[in-house]
C-alpha cells in the first residue's frame, strides 16, 4: 500500500486507505495528544508484560507407570480396580484413574479387550 507524506505547518500527515476508511485521514494530533497516546501505549505494554509473566504453563503431571491387562469374560472394571487399589483406598478413585489412563468415556468392558492398569 502506498503512503503519501504531506508536510503542513511542521506536522507530517500520513494518509493511507485505512485512514480514509476509518475517517481519520485529516486528523491532526498535538504534542499533548502524542504524549497521551505514548503514555497509553507504554501502560498497555507494561500490563501485557506483567500479566504475561503470570501466564506460565503448569508442569506436566508425573508419569504414571502402567501394566497391560486383558479383560476376562465377566470381569468388571470395579473388580479389576479392587486388585490394583491400595488397602483402604476408595475404589471410585481407582476406577476413575483407570478410565482416565485408558482415555475412555465409560467403565464398560468387553472380554478380550486390553486395558492399561496404573501401577502406584
C-alpha positions in Angstrom: 0.0 0.0 0.0 1.5 3.4 -1.0 1.7 6.1 1.6 1.8 9.8 0.8 3.5 12.1 3.3 2.4 15.7 3.2 4.1 18.4 5.3 1.9 21.1 6.6 2.8 23.6 9.3 5.6 21.4 10.6 3.4 18.3 11.2 3.6 15.2 9.0 0.4 13.7 7.9 0.4 10.1 6.7 -2.5 9.1 4.6 -3.5 5.6 3.6 -6.6 3.7 2.6 -7.1 2.5 6.2 -7.1 6.1 7.5 -9.6 7.1 4.8 -11.7 4.1 5.7 -11.6 5.0 9.4 -12.3 8.6 8.6 -9.2 9.8 10.3 -7.2 10.9 7.2 -7.4 14.6 8.2 -6.6 14.0 11.9 -4.0 16.3 13.4 -2.5 15.4 16.7 -1.0 17.9 19.1 2.1 17.4 21.2 0.0 16.8 24.2 -2.1 14.2 22.2 1.1 12.4 21.2 2.2 12.3 24.8 -1.2 10.8 25.8 -1.0 8.2 23.0 2.5 7.2 24.0 1.6 7.0 27.7 -1.3 4.8 27.0 0.8 2.6 24.7 3.6 2.2 27.3 1.0 1.5 30.0 -0.6 -1.2 27.8 2.8 -2.8 27.1 3.6 -2.8 30.9 0.3 -4.5 31.6 0.9 -7.1 28.9 4.4 -7.8 30.2 3.3 -8.0 33.8 0.3 -10.2 33.1 2.3 -12.3 30.5 4.7 -13.3 33.3 1.8 -14.9 35.1 0.6 -16.9 32.2 3.0 -19.7 32.7 2.0 -23.2 31.7 1.9 -25.7 34.5 4.3 -28.5 34.7 3.1 -31.8 33.4 1.9 -34.4 35.9 4.4 -37.1 36.8 4.4 -40.1 34.6 2.0 -42.9 35.5 3.6 -46.4 35.2 1.1 -48.9 33.7 0.8 -52.6 33.1 -1.3 -54.2 30.3 -4.3 -56.3 31.3 -6.5 -58.5 29.1 -10.1 -58.4 30.2 -11.6 -61.9 31.0 -15.2 -62.9 30.4 -17.5 -61.4 33.2 -14.7 -59.2 34.6 -15.7 -55.7 35.6 -13.7 -52.5 35.9 -14.7 -52.4 39.6 -13.3 -55.9 40.2 -10.1 -55.0 38.3 -9.8 -51.8 40.4 -10.1 -53.7 43.6 -7.0 -55.8 42.6 -5.0 -52.6 41.9 -6.2 -50.4 44.8 -4.2 -50.0 48.0 -5.8 -51.1 51.2 -8.4 -48.5 52.3 -8.2 -46.6 49.0 -11.6 -45.5 47.6 -12.4 -47.8 44.6 -14.2 -44.9 42.9 -10.9 -43.0 42.6 -9.1 -46.1 41.2 -11.9 -46.7 38.6 -11.7 -43.0 37.6 -7.9 -43.3 37.2 -8.2 -46.4 35.1 -10.8 -44.7 32.9 -8.5 -41.7 32.6 -5.4 -43.6 31.8 -7.2 -45.5 29.0 -8.9 -42.5 27.6 -12.3 -44.0 28.0 -15.7 -42.3 28.5 -17.3 -45.2 30.5 -16.5 -48.2 32.6 -17.9 -50.7 30.1 -15.5 -53.5 29.2 -15.6 -56.4 26.7 -13.9 -59.8 27.1 -10.6 -59.9 25.3 -10.1 -56.2 25.4 -6.7 -55.0 26.5 -6.5 -52.1 29.0 -3.7 -50.4 30.9 -3.7 -50.6 34.7 -1.9 -47.9 36.7 0.9 -49.1 39.0 1.4 -46.9 42.0 
